Amino acid sequence: MQQGKRLLSIDALRGFDMLFISGGGTFLVLLDGKTGWSWVDGLAHQLHHVDWNGFVFYDFIFPLFLFIAGVSLSFSLTKGIEIGLSKNDLYKKVFKRMLLLIILGIIYKNQPIKFFEPSQIRFVSVLGRIGFACFITSLLFLNFDIRQRLYWITGILVAYYGLLFLVPVPGFGPGDLSPEGNLVGWFDRTFLPGRLHTIKGVYDENGILTQFPALCITVFGSIAGDILRRDWNGNRKTVTLAVAGAIAIVIALIWDLHFPINKKLWSSSFILLTSGIAFMSMALFYWIIDVKGYQRWAFPFKVIGMNSLTVYFAYGFIPFGYTSARLFGGLYAPFDEKWHEVFQALGALALVWTFLYILYRRQIFIKI
């Protein structure tokens, strides 16, 4: 593979990830208890975030996107250097991108924005987290090699672990990992302006301190991107990615014995677990699509993956569910009423994909 060649597996994996944001998750959740098939109900149960400690598939969706963002950064920053952009040019570019994503995140999470009630505005968001993670990852990528970036990841995750277990929280003491008593929540309640979204206003999983362990996933992604850009054969790259993932998962499970896997805390064990699964997912998609050449099945994911920002915003602002009911309601009206919401969700998903396909055919790709 030529280093400059675009990898379909990256777009396909991103599209697979965004499928669950663009309506695929809703469709599967609504099947719960309707088919009589235990495996379908089991899938549906994997699409609800855990309340606190623990892990289900849905907890992997956002981390996977952060990981893929890092993979893409490895390619885009390298290309920028190859065409003659200076480090300062790239710094400015990723900094502006971060600011724009923070602004878009505030808009998305606060519609309509309560301009005259700043205490009711949520200033942190998924998009803001992506922007910050990509900015810091870019700085590290442009100045440190793979081994040095691993040192940075280790330092951040160990320091985060130490902070939560050693720094006392007023009224709770050190090492309290409850929603009310952990250091992360206290820090946000004390220093983060506006509204806290998660867990009754006492905690926000996208707050200040959790930005740092979360960005490690994107740094891991940049390392995966470096592996994919190596002048190695496809099988060697696949094995390297898979082994990296397996090592991260083993460390995560051991760490979980003392620092529980927890998405809302973005615990160090959670970071390693999701990064490990992301490495293995990237290895699987790369091997099937780019090494073995089985590509046709990935086209629906590619359509979504090449306009991921568009689908994220479209699903938040365009009432695809309402449109689905208006267009297809007559088709599923004869079925049992319990199935109507399922068909409506399926129709909405089809409309989202059709919208993205039209953009794809017209070569319209909205990026920041």
GINORFEN-V83562 format. One record per pair of residues at least 24 apart in sequence whose C-alpha atoms are under 10 Angstrom apart, sorted by the first residue. I is the first residue (numbers start at 0). GAP is how many residues later the second one is. If there is no record, write none. Layout:
I_GAP ; I_GAP
This chain:
0_227 ; 0_228 ; 0_229 ; 0_230 ; 0_231 ; 0_232 ; 0_233 ; 0_289 ; 0_290 ; 1_227 ; 1_228 ; 1_229 ; 2_72 ; 2_75 ; 2_76 ; 2_225 ; 2_226 ; 2_227 ; 2_228 ; 3_71 ; 3_72 ; 3_74 ; 3_75 ; 3_225 ; 4_70 ; 4_224 ; 5_66 ; 5_69 ; 5_284 ; 6_65 ; 6_68 ; 6_221 ; 6_279 ; 6_282 ; 6_283 ; 7_277 ; 7_278 ; 7_281 ; 7_282 ; 7_287 ; 7_290 ; 7_291 ; 7_293 ; 7_294 ; 7_297 ; 7_298 ; 8_273 ; 8_274 ; 8_275 ; 8_276 ; 8_277 ; 8_278 ; 8_279 ; 8_280 ; 8_281 ; 8_282 ; 8_286 ; 8_289 ; 8_292 ; 8_293 ; 8_296 ; 9_58 ; 9_59 ; 9_61 ; 9_62 ; 9_215 ; 9_272 ; 9_275 ; 9_276 ; 9_279 ; 9_280 ; 9_292 ; 9_295 ; 9_296 ; 10_57 ; 10_61 ; 10_274 ; 10_287 ; 10_288 ; 10_290 ; 10_291 ; 10_292 ; 10_293 ; 10_294 ; 10_295 ; 10_296 ; 10_297 ; 11_270 ; 11_273 ; 11_274 ; 11_277 ; 11_283 ; 11_285 ; 11_286 ; 11_287 ; 11_288 ; 11_289 ; 11_290 ; 11_291 ; 11_292 ; 11_293 ; 11_294 ; 12_51 ; 12_52 ; 12_55 ; 12_265 ; 12_268 ; 12_269 ; 12_271 ; 12_272 ; 12_273 ; 12_285 ; 12_288 ; 12_289 ; 12_291 ; 12_292 ; 13_47 ; 13_50 ; 13_51 ; 13_52 ; 13_53 ; 13_54 ; 13_55 ; 13_268 ; 13_287 ; 13_288 ; 13_289 ; 13_290 ; 13_291 ; 13_292 ; 13_293 ; 13_294 ; 14_50 ; 14_283 ; 14_284 ; 14_285 ; 14_286 ; 14_287 ; 14_288 ; 14_289 ; 14_290 ; 14_291 ; 14_292 ; 14_293 ; 14_296 ; 15_45 ; 15_282 ; 15_284 ; 15_285 ; 15_286 ; 15_287 ; 15_288 ; 15_289 ; 16_41 ; 16_43 ; 16_44 ; 16_45 ; 16_46 ; 16_47 ; 16_48 ; 16_51 ; 16_284 ; 16_287 ; 16_288 ; 16_291 ; 17_43 ; 17_44 ; 17_46 ; 17_47 ; 17_283 ; 17_286 ; 17_287 ; 17_289 ; 17_290 ; 17_291 ; 17_293 ; 17_294 ; 18_42 ; 18_281 ; 18_282 ; 18_285 ; 18_286 ; 18_289 ; 18_292 ; 18_330 ; 18_333 ; 18_334 ; 19_27 ; 19_38 ; 19_41 ; 19_329 ; 20_37 ; 20_40 ; 20_41 ; 20_287 ; 20_290 ; 20_291 ; 20_294 ; 20_295 ; 21_282 ; 21_286 ; 21_289 ; 21_290 ; 21_291 ; 21_292 ; 21_293 ; 21_294 ; 21_298 ; 21_326 ; 21_327 ; 21_328 ; 21_330 ; 21_331 ; 22_288 ; 22_292 ; 22_297 ; 22_298 ; 22_322 ; 22_323 ; 22_324 ; 22_325 ; 22_326 ; 22_327 ; 22_328 ; 22_329 ; 22_330 ; 23_321 ; 23_322 ; 23_324 ; 23_325 ; 23_326 ; 24_33 ; 24_320 ; 24_324 ; 25_315 ; 25_316 ; 25_319 ; 25_320 ; 25_322 ; 25_323 ; 26_314 ; 26_315 ; 26_316 ; 26_317 ; 26_318 ; 26_319 ; 26_320 ; 26_321 ; 26_322 ; 27_314 ; 27_317 ; 27_318 ; 28_313 ; 28_316 ; 29_308 ; 29_309 ; 29_310 ; 29_311 ; 29_312 ; 29_313 ; 29_315 ; 29_316 ; 30_307 ; 30_308 ; 30_310 ; 30_311 ; 30_312 ; 31_310 ; 33_304 ; 33_305 ; 33_308 ; 34_304 ; 48_214 ; 48_215 ; 49_212 ; 49_213 ; 49_214 ; 50_128 ; 50_148 ; 50_211 ; 50_212 ; 50_213 ; 51_125 ; 51_126 ; 51_127 ; 51_147 ; 51_208 ; 51_209 ; 51_210 ; 51_211 ; 51_212 ; 51_213 ; 52_124 ; 52_125 ; 52_203 ; 52_206 ; 52_207 ; 52_208 ; 52_209 ; 52_210 ; 52_211 ; 52_212 ; 52_214 ; 52_217 ; 53_202 ; 53_206 ; 53_207 ; 53_208 ; 53_209 ; 53_216 ; 54_205 ; 54_206 ; 54_207 ; 54_208 ; 54_215 ; 54_218 ; 54_219 ; 55_207 ; 56_217 ; 58_203 ; 58_204 ; 58_205 ; 58_211 ; 58_215 ; 59_203 ; 59_210 ; 59_211 ; 59_213 ; 59_214 ; 59_215 ; 59_217 ; 59_218 ; 60_213 ; 60_217 ; 61_64 ; 61_68 ; 61_201 ; 61_212 ; 62_67 ; 62_151 ; 62_152 ; 62_153 ; 62_154 ; 62_155 ; 62_200 ; 62_203 ; 62_207 ; 62_208 ; 62_210 ; 62_211 ; 62_212 ; 62_214 ; 62_215 ; 63_153 ; 63_154 ; 63_157 ; 63_210 ; 63_211 ; 63_213 ; 63_214 ; 63_215 ; 63_217 ; 63_218 ; 64_65 ; 64_152 ; 64_153 ; 64_156 ; 64_213 ; 64_243 ; 65_60 ; 65_63 ; 65_64 ; 65_65 ; 65_67 ; 65_68 ; 65_148 ; 65_149 ; 65_150 ; 65_151 ; 65_152 ; 65_153 ; 65_154 ; 65_155 ; 65_209 ; 65_212 ; 66_63 ; 66_66 ; 66_67 ; 66_147 ; 66_148 ; 66_149 ; 66_150 ; 66_151 ; 66_152 ; 66_153 ; 66_154 ; 66_155 ; 66_156 ; 66_157 ; 66_158 ; 66_207 ; 66_208 ; 66_211 ; 66_212 ; 66_215 ; 67_149 ; 67_150 ; 67_152 ; 67_153 ; 67_154 ; 67_156 ; 67_157 ; 67_210 ; 67_211 ; 67_214 ; 68_61 ; 68_62 ; 68_64 ; 68_65 ; 68_68 ; 68_148 ; 68_149 ; 68_150 ; 68_152 ; 68_153 ; 68_156 ; 69_60 ; 69_63 ; 69_64 ; 69_67 ; 69_68 ; 69_71 ; 69_145 ; 69_146 ; 69_147 ; 69_148 ; 69_149 ; 69_150 ; 69_151 ; 69_152 ; 69_153 ; 69_154 ; 69_155 ; 69_156 ; 70_147 ; 70_148 ; 70_149 ; 70_150 ; 70_151 ; 70_152 ; 70_153 ; 70_154 ; 70_155 ; 70_156 ; 70_157 ; 70_158 ; 70_211 ; 71_62 ; 71_146 ; 71_149 ; 71_150 ; 71_152 ; 71_153 ; 71_154 ; 72_61 ; 72_62 ; 72_64 ; 72_65 ; 72_68 ; 72_145 ; 72_146 ; 72_148 ; 72_149 ; 72_150 ; 72_152 ; 72_153 ; 73_63 ; 73_64 ; 73_67 ; 73_68 ; 73_145 ; 73_147 ; 73_148 ; 73_149 ; 73_150 ; 73_151 ; 73_152 ; 73_153 ; 73_154 ; 73_155 ; 74_147 ; 74_150 ; 74_151 ; 74_153 ; 74_154 ; 76_61 ; 76_64 ; 76_65 ; 77_63 ; 77_64 ; 77_148 ; 77_151 ; 80_61 ; 86_51 ; 86_52 ; 86_55 ; 86_56 ; 89_45 ; 89_48 ; 89_49 ; 89_52 ; 90_44 ; 90_45 ; 90_47 ; 90_48 ; 90_51 ; 91_43 ; 92_42 ; 92_275 ; 93_37 ; 93_38 ; 93_40 ; 93_41 ; 93_42 ; 93_43 ; 93_44 ; 93_45 ; 93_274 ; 94_36 ; 94_37 ; 94_39 ; 94_40 ; 94_41 ; 94_43 ; 94_44 ; 95_35 ; 95_39 ; 95_272 ; 96_31 ; 96_33 ; 96_34 ; 96_35 ; 96_37 ; 96_38 ; 96_270 ; 96_271 ; 97_29 ; 97_30 ; 97_31 ; 97_32 ; 97_33 ; 97_34 ; 97_35 ; 97_36 ; 97_37 ; 97_38 ; 97_270 ; 98_29 ; 98_32 ; 98_33 ; 98_36 ; 99_27 ; 99_28 ; 99_31 ; 99_268 ; 100_24 ; 100_25 ; 100_26 ; 100_27 ; 100_28 ; 100_29 ; 100_30 ; 100_31 ; 100_267 ; 101_24 ; 101_25 ; 101_26 ; 101_27 ; 101_28 ; 101_29 ; 101_30 ; 102_24 ; 102_25 ; 103_24 ; 103_209 ; 104_24 ; 104_25 ; 104_26 ; 104_208 ; 107_204 ; 107_205 ; 107_208 ; 107_209 ; 108_88 ; 108_207 ; 110_205 ; 110_206 ; 116_77 ; 117_75 ; 117_76 ; 117_77 ; 118_74 ; 118_75 ; 118_76 ; 118_77 ; 119_73 ; 119_74 ; 119_75 ; 119_76 ; 119_77 ; 120_72 ; 120_73 ; 120_74 ; 120_75 ; 120_76 ; 121_70 ; 121_71 ; 121_72 ; 121_73 ; 121_74 ; 121_75 ; 121_82 ; 121_85 ; 122_69 ; 122_70 ; 122_71 ; 122_72 ; 122_73 ; 122_74 ; 122_83 ; 122_84 ; 123_68 ; 123_69 ; 123_70 ; 123_71 ; 123_72 ; 123_73 ; 123_80 ; 123_81 ; 123_82 ; 123_83 ; 123_84 ; 123_87 ; 124_72 ; 124_79 ; 124_80 ; 124_81 ; 124_82 ; 125_79 ; 125_80 ; 126_79 ; 126_182 ; 126_185 ; 127_78 ; 127_83 ; 128_77 ; 128_78 ; 128_79 ; 128_81 ; 128_82 ; 128_83 ; 128_85 ; 128_86 ; 129_81 ; 129_84 ; 129_85 ; 129_88 ; 130_84 ; 131_79 ; 131_80 ; 131_82 ; 131_83 ; 132_78 ; 132_79 ; 132_80 ; 132_81 ; 132_82 ; 132_83 ; 132_84 ; 132_85 ; 132_86 ; 133_81 ; 133_84 ; 133_85 ; 133_88 ; 134_80 ; 134_83 ; 135_76 ; 135_79 ; 135_80 ; 135_82 ; 135_83 ; 136_78 ; 136_79 ; 136_80 ; 136_81 ; 136_82 ; 136_83 ; 136_84 ; 136_85 ; 137_80 ; 137_81 ; 137_84 ; 139_79 ; 139_82 ; 140_78 ; 140_81 ; 140_82 ; 140_85 ; 144_78 ; 144_81 ; 145_73 ; 145_74 ; 145_76 ; 145_77 ; 145_78 ; 145_80 ; 145_81 ; 146_76 ; 148_67 ; 148_70 ; 148_71 ; 148_73 ; 148_74 ; 149_66 ; 149_69 ; 149_70 ; 149_73 ; 151_64 ; 151_67 ; 152_59 ; 152_60 ; 152_62 ; 152_63 ; 152_64 ; 152_66 ; 152_67 ; 152_115 ; 152_119 ; 153_59 ; 153_62 ; 153_114 ; 154_58 ; 155_56 ; 155_57 ; 155_58 ; 155_59 ; 155_60 ; 155_112 ; 156_55 ; 156_56 ; 156_57 ; 156_59 ; 156_109 ; 156_110 ; 156_111 ; 156_112 ; 156_114 ; 156_115 ; 157_55 ; 157_110 ; 158_53 ; 158_54 ; 158_109 ; 159_24 ; 159_49 ; 159_50 ; 159_52 ; 159_53 ; 159_106 ; 159_107 ; 159_108 ; 160_52 ; 160_97 ; 160_98 ; 160_106 ; 160_107 ; 160_108 ; 162_46 ; 163_95 ; 163_101 ; 163_103 ; 164_94 ; 174_84 ; 176_82 ; 176_83 ; 176_85 ; 176_88 ; 177_87 ; 178_24 ; 178_25 ; 178_85 ; 178_86 ; 181_83 ; 182_26 ; 182_82 ; 183_24 ; 183_25 ; 183_26 ; 183_80 ; 183_81 ; 183_82 ; 184_24 ; 184_25 ; 184_80 ; 197_66 ; 198_65 ; 202_61 ; 202_62 ; 203_60 ; 203_61 ; 204_58 ; 204_59 ; 204_60 ; 204_61 ; 205_58 ; 205_59 ; 205_60 ; 206_57 ; 206_58 ; 208_56 ; 208_57 ; 209_53 ; 209_54 ; 209_55 ; 209_56 ; 209_57 ; 210_55 ; 211_54 ; 212_52 ; 212_53 ; 212_54 ; 212_55 ; 212_56 ; 212_57 ; 212_58 ; 212_59 ; 213_49 ; 213_51 ; 213_52 ; 213_53 ; 213_54 ; 213_56 ; 213_57 ; 214_56 ; 215_52 ; 215_55 ; 215_56 ; 215_59 ; 216_53 ; 216_54 ; 216_55 ; 216_56 ; 216_57 ; 216_58 ; 216_59 ; 216_61 ; 217_57 ; 218_56 ; 219_24 ; 219_51 ; 219_52 ; 219_55 ; 219_56 ; 219_58 ; 219_59 ; 220_54 ; 220_57 ; 220_58 ; 220_61 ; 222_56 ; 223_54 ; 223_55 ; 223_58 ; 223_59 ; 224_57 ; 227_54 ; 227_55 ; 227_58 ; 232_58 ; 233_49 ; 233_52 ; 233_53 ; 233_56 ; 233_57 ; 233_58 ; 234_48 ; 234_51 ; 234_52 ; 234_56 ; 234_57 ; 236_46 ; 236_49 ; 236_50 ; 236_54 ; 237_41 ; 237_42 ; 237_44 ; 237_45 ; 237_46 ; 237_47 ; 237_48 ; 237_49 ; 237_50 ; 237_53 ; 238_41 ; 238_44 ; 238_45 ; 238_48 ; 239_39 ; 239_40 ; 239_43 ; 240_35 ; 240_37 ; 240_38 ; 240_39 ; 240_40 ; 240_41 ; 240_42 ; 240_43 ; 240_45 ; 241_34 ; 241_35 ; 241_36 ; 241_37 ; 241_38 ; 241_39 ; 241_40 ; 241_41 ; 241_42 ; 242_33 ; 242_36 ; 242_37 ; 242_40 ; 243_31 ; 243_32 ; 243_33 ; 243_35 ; 243_36 ; 243_39 ; 244_27 ; 244_28 ; 244_29 ; 244_30 ; 244_31 ; 244_32 ; 244_33 ; 244_34 ; 244_35 ; 244_36 ; 244_37 ; 244_38 ; 245_27 ; 245_29 ; 245_30 ; 245_31 ; 245_33 ; 245_34 ; 246_25 ; 246_26 ; 246_29 ; 247_24 ; 247_25 ; 247_26 ; 247_27 ; 247_28 ; 247_29 ; 247_31 ; 248_24 ; 248_25 ; 248_26 ; 248_27 ; 248_28 ; 248_30 ; 248_31 ; 249_26 ; 250_25 ; 251_24 ; 299_53 ; 299_56 ; 299_57 ; 300_52 ; 301_55 ; 301_58 ; 302_50 ; 302_51 ; 302_52 ; 302_53 ; 302_54 ; 302_55 ; 302_56 ; 302_57 ; 302_58 ; 303_48 ; 303_49 ; 303_50 ; 303_51 ; 303_52 ; 303_53 ; 303_56 ; 304_51 ; 305_50 ; 305_53 ; 305_54 ; 305_57 ; 305_58 ; 305_59 ; 305_60 ; 305_61 ; 306_49 ; 306_50 ; 306_52 ; 306_53 ; 306_57 ; 306_58 ; 306_59 ; 306_60 ; 307_48 ; 307_57 ; 307_58 ; 307_59 ; 308_56 ; 308_57 ; 308_58 ; 308_59 ; 309_45 ; 309_46 ; 309_49 ; 309_55 ; 309_56 ; 309_57 ; 310_41 ; 310_42 ; 310_44 ; 310_45 ; 310_55 ; 313_38 ; 313_41 ; 313_42 ; 314_33 ; 314_34 ; 314_37 ; 317_34 ; 318_29 ; 319_24 ; 319_25 ; 319_27 ; 319_28 ; 319_29 ; 319_30 ; 319_31 ; 319_32 ; 320_24 ; 320_25 ; 320_26 ; 320_27 ; 320_28 ; 320_30 ; 320_31 ; 321_25 ; 321_26 ; 322_24 ; 322_25 ; 322_28 ; 323_24 ; 323_25 ; 323_26 ; 323_27
